[in-house]
Structures are given as C-alpha cells and as structure tokens.
C-alpha cells in the first residue's frame, strides 16, 4: 500500500480493487519470498528493546496501530529508524525525542503531561473529586433530613403510641368508631 | 430547584456540542511540530543532474514551497495542474522532493535492489512522469530512502511546506493543494511573509 492520499472516488475504487486482489495477494505472499522477511536486529536484547519502544509509538498512516503492529511503509521506515538509532547507542528517550521533534506528540500513545494536556490527565481526577463531593453533599443532606424527621411533637408521639398499641385507626377517625 | 428536570437535557446538549465539534476535525491532519522552526537541512541529488547535490541553504533569501511528490502518488496528479499553473504565473518557486520513488511504489518489490539500480530507476521514472505531466519545479531532488521525508515529518504524499527567507517552515499543507486552499491559505501566507520580510 503506497502512502498517499486518494481522493474519495479513487479511494472507493482502490478499496474495490484491494478487495478483489486480496486472495491473489495472499496467494502470492504464501509463496516463500525471502524479500519479504522482516528486518530484525541480530542482538535479541536490542530487538526486544526496538519492539518495546515501537509498541509505544503510533503509526501516522494507520493511526490506530503502533509502528510495531503496522506494515505501512512509513511504519517500517520508522521501525528501522528506531532500530538503527538504538543500535548506534542512543537511549530510548533520545529516539522518542527524535520522533516527537518530527511528528509531534501525536506519535506517542501515552501523551506527555503538560499545559495543553492538563484536562486530559486531570479530567478523571476532577470527575472523581467532583463525584465524591456531590455524594458527600447528598449523604449529609439526607442525614439531616432524617434527623429532622426524627423530632416528633408530643401529639405525634401520642398518636404513634396509640397506633402501635392497635388502639387507633390509621386515619383521622376517632377510636370509638371501631366496631 | 424547579428546573431540575433540565439537567439531563443540558448535559446532553453539552455532550452533543463536543461531539459535533469533533466531527469537524480531521484526525488525518496531524499538526506538525516543525511550524516556525528551521527546516531540517538536507543535501540530496538533483533529478536533472544527479551528480550535483542540492542543499536547503541554496534557497535562502527566497520564499518557496517544498512539494513532496512521487510518480506512484495518485493524489499528486490531482494537484499537479495547479502547480504547473503556479509555475507559469511565477507565483513562488517550488522545489520538488521526490519521495521514495521506487520503494514507495507498492507495485514494485524494491527489497534487495542495489541502491545504484534503484536510483537509476527512480530518475528514469520521475523524469518520465514530469515529461508526461509537466514540470512545475525549479528543481527536484531525490529522496530515495525517505530519510529526508522523515526529517520533515512526512507521513503521506503529497505534502507541501512553505519555507521563508530564513529557511524556517511557516506552514505545512497536508494532502493535495486545491484551488481553495491555495487562494485562502497558501497565497495569503506567502503575502504575509513577503510583507513582513
């Protein structure tokens, strides 16, 4: 897949062509092609570092894939850059800085904490604190309502006693009307 | 609290507002961190004379466009007539950055190809394409492996960079240039830089 931007009509056409060509392409891939073997660093430790870092970097072409997962040509290029730079002794932070300088924070799956991302990182905390505050307010209000309801007047107490003793109807009728 | 029933409605309107705004954004257009920064320097072989390297400094003192293109790029064909027209009107010098001419083409398996052979093929293909479609560039350079493209943060073709007299990137256009984007964004920006400089 070449990295390019198709106009809409062409994109639809390309999709149709891709769908049509998929079985063919797969058939071609299954024929062992030494040219298609992925580049791998000889040192396994280095390769695992490359993959670890690649999983944290977003592919700009297939935006929901990391450059470790994507096979877009740009992802392959960037993976090679990561490998090359780590092999030459640069630290992981150096490599990340190199890519951020060119593609921006967008390449990072984990956005950095700074002024523009304050709401992003602080949002959940804000929601938690807000929710907890609201809950505390509601609970306190309910408690005071219950407490307020707990104070009965002498007449109410008297009536409650009568009700509990079964001496009165739960209405305004007088006890004598009971037959 | 008589209007309590309005709370879900207000929350919904707020959420819908956010989502509606989100729909107007294009996630494919990743803002470049290179804007207002010095353009990364490079020295690449010229397409017209591959023995001669072209360096970015040679354009110092001019306001110019760096247009990333390739013969395999379909969207480049869409913007190309506009570039040719701009060249004819001598609006602004445009340098072409021919990006991964051979290995970028999905139809060619360039792995294992020797660099000399790949370069020769790239030159042949790029020249033929410019003969067929017109050459709007003051010159084109060959970025065979896409390394300079990475330095410029290129993630697709075409892309166009507006570079000022001091060699700073002032604007990046992602995707094909349209007559509207040229008139509404690029030309005013060129004017602005020329007035200020």
Interface residues (C-beta under 8 A of the other chain):
Chain A: X1 X2 X3 X4 X5 X6 X7 X10 X33 X34 X35 X36 X60 X61 X63 X73 X74 X77 X78 X81 X100 X101 X102 X103 X104 X105 X106
Chain B: X27 X28 X30 X31 X32 X33 X34 X70 X72 X73 X74 X75 X76 X78 X100 X103 X104 X105 X106 X109 X111 X112 X145 X146 X150 X151 X152 X153 X155 X156 X157 X158 X174 X175 X176
